[in-house]
Amino acid sequence: MQQKRIIGLDIFRGLALLMMMMYHFTYDLNYFRFINVDMNHSTGFLLFRYTIMSIFLLSVGMSLMLVHKKAIRWASMRKRILQLGLASLIVSVVSYFIFPSSWIYFGILHFILFASIILLPLRHFPKITLISALLILVASATKLLDMHSLFSLLQMPLHLPHHTEDLVPFIPWIAVVLLGMSLVQHNLHTKIFSAKIFTIHSPLHRVLKMMGQNSLLIYLSHQVVFFGAFELYFIVFSK
């Protein structure tokens, strides 16, 4: 039976995509030296990036629960693993050729693929889901949990770069996916997405809904379009 889409969730995801495109366009302006901004250390840009990631990963957690709440839909899961696995591979390979010293080995798509698999067993355990999320957040904030030692262990045998263009550490970001799952487990998503901001009809909401429903395609293609536009600019105006 086809899962009924929640339009508010599509709009929520579409908002994250729009913000991500704004962030990446600024990154490209910086990369092609139209502007000079330290995006890795600017408080404003870091907060903007963390907000985008939080919306994305909350959406992942909610979607995971909505699709598999009653039972694991194995056909849907196999399709998701195939799509995300292929997309993650494309991102890693392309980034290796563009940024050989800082290629993406565990970005947002790699993280979503990993989280989607390992968190499925928690779908019927709302208390454990919520407690786990809170414990991870507290442990991360107090430095009791740190993934740096794992990176140090794997860096040499896997030839991982010291710096990467996109990294989503398992800790603490897995907690955000767990919080998204918890929202659905406690039926709070219905209250959130019945709010006026998600139910009003406007051209912007229609665009955001479309973006949310085609999130993977847009994620994979938008930087190709941006980079192509910048390269075309240099070809035309450098003569």
N, C-alpha and C positions, 0 to 999 in steps of 0.2 A: 504493500500500500504506500502511495506517495506521501511523503511527509509534507504537511502544509507549512509553507514558509511564513515566517513572522516578519512582516514588512519593517517593523521597527528595528529588528536586528540587522536587516539589510542596510537600512539607513545609517545605523550605528557603525557598521563595518565600512560603509561608503564614506562616512566622515573621516575615519582613520586613513582611508586611501587618499582622500583629498589632501589631508594634512601631510601625509607621507610624500605626495607628489610636490607639494610646496617645499618640504624639507629637501628633497632630492634635487629640485630645481635650484635651490640656493646652493646646495653642495656642488652642482655642476657649474654654476656661476663662479664659485670659488676655485674649482678644479681648472677651469679655463681662464682663470685670472682676470675676470671682469670685476671681481671684488676680492677683498683680502680679509677673511674672517677665520678665527680659530674655533671651528665648530665643535672640536673635541673637548674644549675647556671652557667655552662660553656657557655661563649658567643658564641663560635664556634658551640657547639652542639645545642644551642637554635636557632641560625641563620639557621642551617641545618634543624632543625625541622620545623621552620616557612616557609622555602622555600618549603619543601615537602607539608605542609598543603596548601600553596598558590597555588601550581600547581594542587593539587587535587581539591580544591574548585573552581578554575578557570574552570577546566574541568567540574565540576558539573554544573556550570552556563551555559557554552556553550552547554553541552549536553541537558540540560533542554530546552533551546531555540530551538535547532535544532530539537528535537523530537516534541515539542508542538507549534512551531512557527505559523503554519497556524490555527490549532485548537487543543484543548486538546484531546489527544489520551487516552481515559479513560481506555481501555484494558491494554495499556502499563503502565499507572499510577497505576492501581490496582496491576499489577504484581510487579512494583517497590516497592510499599508500603509493599506488602506481603514479598518480598525478604529482603528488608532493615529492616523491622520490626522484622522478624525472626532472621536475622543476628545480629541486635542490642541486642535482647534478649539473644542470645547465648553468645555474648561478655560479657554482664552484669553478667549472671549466672556463666560462667566459671571464670571470673575475681573475682567474690565473693568468690569462693572456693579457688582460688590461692592466692588472696590478700584480705582477709576479712576486713581489716581495711582501704583499699584504692581501693575498687572495682570501676569499670568504670560504671558510671551512665549516662554520656552524652559525649561519645567519638565522634570520627569522623563519624561513621556510624549513630549514633543517630542524630547528627547535620545534616548530608546530608538528612536523612529522613524528618526531620522537615523543612529544607530549601526548599526541593523539593515540599512540599505541600503549604507552605505559600507564595512562590514567584511566583507561576503560574499566578495570576491575573496581574502581571506586564509585561507579555510578549509582550503586545501591546502598552506599554508606555515607549519608550526608553529614553525620557528626564527624566521622574520620576525615572527610574531605575538608570541612571547615577548620577543624583543629590542626590538621596538617598544614594548611595554608598559613594560619596564624603563627604556628611554631616556626615555619621556614622563614617568615618575614622577621620575626623576633631574633632568631638565630643568625640570620644574615646581617641584620642591623647591629647586632652585638659582636659580629665577627666570629661567632662560634662555628658557623658553616662558611667555608671558603673553597671555591673551586680552583684556586691558583695552584695548589699542590698537584691536582690531577692534570692540569695543563702542563706543569713542569715535567711530570712523569711521561706524558704522551708526546711532548713537543719534538724531541729528537727522533724517536722511532717513526713517527708519522710525518716528519719534516714540516711541522706547522710553523707558520711565520710568527715572529714576535709581535707584530701588529697586524690587525686585519681590518678590512673596510667595514665589516658588519659582524658583530658578535652579540649573541644573546645567551648569556650565562645561564646554565640550568638553575643555579641558585642566584638570585631569588625569584626569577621570572616564572618558574613553575608554579609558584604560589598564586600568581595572577590568574593562570588558567584554572587552578583549583577554586579560586573565588568565583570565576565565571560559572563553573559547574555548580557551586553552592547556591548561586542565585536561582538557578533553575530547580535544583533539588528542594529549595524552600519556596518555590513558586513566586519569587520576587520579580522575576523577569516580566511577568504579565502586568504588574503595577508600573514598572519602569517604562515599558513600551506602549502603555496606554496613555502616557503623559502627552500633553498637547503638542510638544515639540516633535514627537514621532508620528502624530496622527494628522497634522494639518497637511493640506494639499497645496503644493507650490512647485514651480519649475525646479527649484533647488532640490526639494525632496525627491522628485522624480529622477533627477540626475544621480543623487546619492543612492537611491534604491537600485538603479541600474548598475552603478559602480559596485555596490555591495554584492549584487548577484553575479558579477563577473570579476570578482576580486583577484583570482589567481592570474587570469589573462592580463588584467591591467597591471598587476604587480610585475609580471615578466616583461611586458612590452613598453611601459612608460619610459624607462631609462634608455631603451633603444631609440625611441622617438626623440627624447631630449638630446642624446648624444648626436644623433643624426642631424638634428636641427642646428646644433652648434657647429658641427663639421661643415655643413652646408653654408653656414654664415661665414666661416673662415675662407671657404672656397670662393664665395661670391665677392667678399669685401677685402680679401687680401691681395686682389689683383691690382 
